[in-house]
Amino acid sequence: MFTGALTADLLLGDVHSLKGKRSVVRPIVAELRRRFAVSAAEVGDQDLHRRVQIGVATVAGEAGQVTDVLDACERLLAERPEVTLLSTHRQLFSDSD
């Protein structure tokens, strides 16, 4: 069994408050969960209104499946017009680690 984690650092567009930030981040996290059956949440920069870190985790029987899901999640984040994907960090774990 393999577990994969992706942390994405995003810059939000025209957002001027934490309430505005929530209105942008919530639909993104919900779409990640719905489309890819992953665990996703805002995991960093909660006190900044134009920056957000989103964490995604998934489990699969093969490393390639984990990689494919994380690739798809990263593409979704990169294609969202209301955010700019600044960087990502990935980790892959196997049950033998």
C-alpha positions in Angstrom: 0.0 0.0 0.0 1.2 3.5 -0.9 0.3 6.8 0.6 1.0 10.1 -1.2 0.9 13.7 0.1 0.9 16.9 -1.9 1.3 20.4 -0.4 0.5 23.2 -2.7 1.3 26.9 -2.1 -1.2 29.2 -3.8 -1.5 32.9 -4.3 -5.1 34.1 -4.3 -6.2 36.8 -6.8 -8.5 39.7 -5.8 -9.1 38.7 -2.1 -9.1 41.4 0.6 -10.3 39.5 3.7 -10.2 36.1 5.4 -13.9 35.7 4.6 -13.1 36.3 0.9 -10.3 33.8 1.2 -12.7 31.1 2.5 -15.1 31.7 -0.3 -12.3 30.9 -2.8 -10.6 28.0 -0.9 -13.7 26.0 0.1 -14.9 25.3 -3.4 -11.3 24.2 -4.4 -11.0 21.8 -1.5 -14.5 20.5 -2.1 -13.7 19.9 -5.8 -10.5 18.0 -5.0 -12.3 15.8 -2.6 -15.2 15.1 -4.9 -13.4 14.6 -8.2 -10.4 12.6 -6.9 -11.7 10.9 -3.6 -8.7 12.4 -1.7 -8.4 13.9 1.7 -7.9 17.7 1.2 -7.7 20.7 3.5 -6.2 24.1 4.0 -3.1 23.3 6.0 -1.1 26.6 6.2 -1.1 30.4 6.0 -4.5 30.5 7.6 -3.9 34.1 8.9 -2.9 35.5 5.5 -5.7 36.6 3.2 -3.9 36.2 -0.2 -1.8 33.0 0.5 -3.0 29.5 1.2 -1.4 26.1 1.5 -3.6 23.2 0.5 -2.7 19.6 1.5 -3.9 16.6 -0.3 -3.4 12.9 0.7 -4.4 9.7 -1.0 -3.8 5.9 -0.6 -3.6 3.3 -3.3 -2.3 -0.2 -3.9 0.4 1.0 -6.4 2.8 3.9 -6.4 1.7 4.8 -10.0 -1.9 5.2 -8.9 -0.9 7.6 -6.2 1.3 9.6 -8.6 -1.5 9.8 -11.1 -4.0 11.1 -8.6 -1.5 13.7 -7.2 -0.7 14.8 -10.8 -4.4 15.3 -11.5 -4.8 17.3 -8.3 -1.9 19.5 -9.2 -3.3 20.1 -12.7 -6.6 21.1 -11.2 -4.9 23.6 -8.9 -2.7 25.0 -11.7 -5.8 25.5 -14.0 -7.9 27.4 -11.5 -8.1 31.0 -12.8 -8.7 32.5 -9.3 -5.3 31.3 -7.9 -1.7 31.1 -9.0 0.1 27.9 -8.1 3.5 29.0 -6.7 5.0 25.6 -5.7 4.2 22.1 -4.7 5.9 19.5 -2.5 5.2 15.8 -2.7 5.9 12.8 -0.5 5.4 9.1 -1.2 5.3 6.5 1.5 5.0 2.7 1.2 3.8 0.4 4.0 7.3 -0.8 4.4 8.6 2.6 5.3 
